[in-house]
Amino acid sequence: MSRADRAYQRQAEILSVAAKFVAERGYHGMSMRELAKATGKNISTLYNDFPSKEALLFAIQLRAFENLCDTAEDVTARQPNAAAVPASDRLFSFIYQHVHYVICNADVMRLLVSEAGALDAEHRGEVRAVKTRYFNQLRAIVAEVCGCELGEACVELSTYNIFGMLNWVYGWHEAERHGDAETIARSIYRLAMGGVASCTVAGRALVGGEPPVPELESINLLDPAMGHEARAA
């Protein structure tokens, strides 16, 4: 592992603990000194990597959305013969990878939803640009599924509605009660494709079968997706 890879991994570990602290205590309740103690890092080392709490928050948000974008691209567009994969299957792959990360990184997702306003205008703008890229990835798939033009209002509304289902999974999901990422993703996919009636056997047939589950490289939303080490470095 190169020095840059080791530094990136060290930073990812710090960010994971920081996300947990912020999720539990709020942004203003997190102390850099407590974070250094919890991660076993010297306070000066911590400040070398992240000179302020806002730098930590910005790094968490930017890495998380960049990795969601990269993973979504991997499972929907970079797979072999992606052009021949039905748009409906790519929609499921997008939904699955998002739900998978929400379930595995609930603290990070809670921070993404609740602490976006803590960044300054410049950092908010950088994060917003990546969020827009992510939104547009799903919007392009939705347009293909429904056969509408990309700029039509129905495509934008459907995309926002799907994200509405995806983004709040972290707030209600209980593994023993609701199942794993595949179970949740298939439920959201069926709702998106066929409405509430799609939960029945007959309704599932109307949706058009069950798409395959894509393979994901990592469960850590703050680690770079495989194949994107150059960007991370």
C-alpha atoms as one frame of an Amber mdcrd trajectory, in Angstrom:
protein
   0.000   0.000   0.000   1.394   3.400  -0.987   1.815   6.332   1.405  -1.136
   8.086  -0.233  -3.305   4.975   0.180  -2.333   4.673   3.853  -3.122   8.342
   4.439  -6.495   7.993   2.720  -7.322   4.916   4.782  -6.279   6.658   8.009
  -8.476   9.595   7.138 -11.398   7.291   6.329 -11.108   5.725   9.795 -11.096
   9.169  11.424 -14.093  10.264   9.373 -16.068   7.144  10.308 -15.619   7.875
  14.025 -16.373  11.563  13.457 -19.613  10.662  11.654 -20.663   8.559  14.637
 -19.894  11.400  17.051 -21.843  13.935  14.969 -24.783  11.545  14.579 -24.928
  11.036  18.347 -24.112  14.560  19.592 -24.658  16.916  16.683 -21.985  18.873
  14.846 -21.442  21.388  17.643 -21.294  18.639  20.251 -18.257  16.980  18.698
 -14.851  17.796  20.149 -11.652  17.414  18.107  -9.792  16.400  21.275 -12.348
  13.668  22.039 -12.140  12.527  18.426  -8.356  12.264  18.646  -8.649  10.168
  21.806 -11.328   7.901  20.293  -9.248   7.250  17.178  -5.962   6.834  19.019
  -4.419   9.717  17.076  -2.259  12.546  18.336  -4.212  15.807  18.274  -1.553
  17.388  16.046  -1.860  14.496  13.582  -5.612  14.967  13.532  -5.253  18.668
  12.761  -2.722  17.905  10.020  -5.329  15.774   8.260  -8.310  17.988   9.084
  -7.517  21.537  10.235 -11.025  22.169  11.596 -14.353  20.527  12.427 -15.807
  22.015   9.264 -13.030  20.396   7.244 -14.039  17.070   8.789 -17.701  17.605
   7.997 -16.909  18.683   4.443 -14.672  15.636   3.872 -17.384  13.264   5.134
 -20.053  14.761   2.892 -17.861  15.029  -0.196 -16.422  11.513   0.108 -19.815
   9.992   0.774 -21.488  11.538  -2.266 -18.479  10.920  -4.519 -18.481   7.258
  -3.542 -22.229   6.950  -4.082 -21.766   8.474  -7.547 -18.847   6.200  -8.402
 -20.559   3.050  -7.168 -23.789   3.919  -8.973 -21.776   4.414 -12.148 -20.027
   1.084 -11.626 -23.225  -0.942 -11.198 -25.286   0.815 -13.877 -22.922   1.894
 -16.650 -19.455   0.354 -16.294 -20.520  -3.287 -16.052 -19.885  -5.548 -19.077
 -22.484  -5.075 -21.832 -24.128  -2.276 -19.811 -25.809  -0.921 -22.918 -27.699
  -4.204 -23.327 -28.910  -4.270 -19.694 -32.585  -3.198 -19.429 -33.100   0.227
 -17.880 -35.361  -1.387 -15.273 -32.475  -3.609 -14.125 -30.178  -0.603 -13.907
 -32.833   1.194 -11.854 -32.842  -1.686  -9.386 -29.031  -1.686  -9.259 -29.026
   2.041  -8.448 -31.666   1.574  -5.745 -29.863  -1.439  -4.260 -26.452   0.222
  -3.976 -27.999   3.255  -2.274 -30.014   1.182   0.210 -26.982  -1.023   0.877
 -24.897   1.987   1.868 -27.697   3.574   3.890 -28.043   0.414   5.975 -24.281
  -0.083   6.405 -23.539   3.592   7.124 -26.514   4.902   9.080 -24.379   7.434
  10.991 -22.985   8.900   7.786 -26.430   9.088   6.196 -27.870  10.776   9.289
 -25.113  13.370   9.050 -25.707  13.917   5.319 -29.376  14.619   5.953 -29.127
  16.720   9.114 -25.851  18.649   8.932 -25.636  19.961   5.354 -26.313  23.505
   6.530 -23.257  23.571   8.814 -20.875  24.076   5.871 -19.900  27.466   4.484
 -21.228  28.559   1.098 -18.164  27.420  -0.871 -18.135  23.929   0.615 -21.913
  23.622   0.284 -21.512  24.456  -3.388 -18.913  21.719  -3.907 -21.088  19.136
  -2.178 -24.163  20.323  -4.070 -22.363  19.786  -7.384 -21.697  16.128  -6.529
 -25.262  15.680  -5.252 -26.514  17.085  -8.560 -24.348  14.578 -10.426 -25.881
  11.780  -8.354 -29.422  13.060  -8.956 -28.774  13.228 -12.690 -27.509   9.635
 -12.740 -30.838   8.406 -11.421 -32.838  10.853 -13.533 -31.268   9.491 -16.734
 -32.266   5.940 -15.781 -35.796   7.007 -14.841 -36.196   8.708 -18.237 -35.213
   5.471 -19.961 -37.581   3.388 -17.864 -40.603   5.589 -18.534 -39.675   6.430
 -22.121 -39.937  10.174 -21.555 -37.590  12.994 -22.473 -34.932  13.763 -19.861
 -36.181  17.300 -19.331 -39.842  16.443 -18.808 -41.344  17.321 -15.443 -42.626
  13.788 -14.847 -39.055  12.447 -14.944 -37.854  14.963 -12.370 -40.836  14.301
 -10.105 -40.364  10.533 -10.289 -36.648  10.916  -9.510 -37.359  13.078  -6.457
 -39.991  10.609  -5.268 -37.585   7.676  -5.521 -34.938   9.610  -3.599 -37.615
  10.410  -1.027 -37.993   6.689  -0.376 -34.257   6.028  -0.441 -33.030   8.792
   1.809 -35.133   7.984   4.874 -34.380   4.277   5.122 -31.738   5.008   7.768
 -34.416   6.511  10.031 -36.755   3.529  10.225 -34.859   0.422   9.157 -34.593
  -2.403  11.709 -32.848  -5.470  10.309 -34.831  -8.068  12.261 -38.135  -6.447
  11.378 -37.593  -5.168   7.849 -34.934  -7.435   6.351 -31.678  -6.834   4.532
 -30.687  -4.378   1.803 -31.987  -6.594  -0.978 -35.414  -6.917   0.662 -35.730
  -3.147   1.110 -34.382  -2.380  -2.363 -36.826  -4.770  -4.042 -39.726  -3.190
  -2.156 -38.729   0.314  -3.283 -38.110  -0.923  -6.829 -41.552  -2.526  -7.021
 -43.198   0.626  -5.696 -41.324   2.723  -8.244 -42.223   0.390 -11.105 -45.756
  -0.695 -10.268 -47.168   1.112  -7.256 -48.507  -0.375  -4.024 -50.236  -3.279
  -5.797 -46.841  -4.576  -6.950 -46.291  -6.227  -3.558 -48.722  -8.996  -4.583
 -47.642 -11.978  -6.690 -49.763 -10.768  -9.608 -48.411  -7.259  -9.221 -44.810
  -8.477  -9.287 -45.487 -10.134 -12.624 -46.580  -6.754 -14.002 -43.330  -5.187
 -12.826 -41.459  -7.608 -15.067 -39.551 -10.046 -12.889 -36.777  -9.668 -10.347
 -33.534  -7.960 -11.475 -30.205  -9.421 -10.299 -28.387  -7.948  -7.306 -25.206
  -6.095  -8.307 -21.891  -6.812  -6.597 -20.520  -3.975  -4.471 -16.852  -3.610
  -3.593 -17.075  -2.113  -0.099 -19.565  -1.474   2.666 -17.792   1.680   3.885
 -19.254   4.824   2.359 -16.103   6.760   3.235 -13.753   4.416   1.357 -13.288
   4.957  -2.385 -15.045   2.583  -4.734 -12.701   0.022  -6.279 -11.196   1.317
  -9.496 -11.146   4.908  -8.278  -7.849   4.931  -6.385  -6.420   7.511  -8.754
  -9.141   9.971  -7.797  -8.684   9.213  -4.118  -4.942   9.812  -4.267
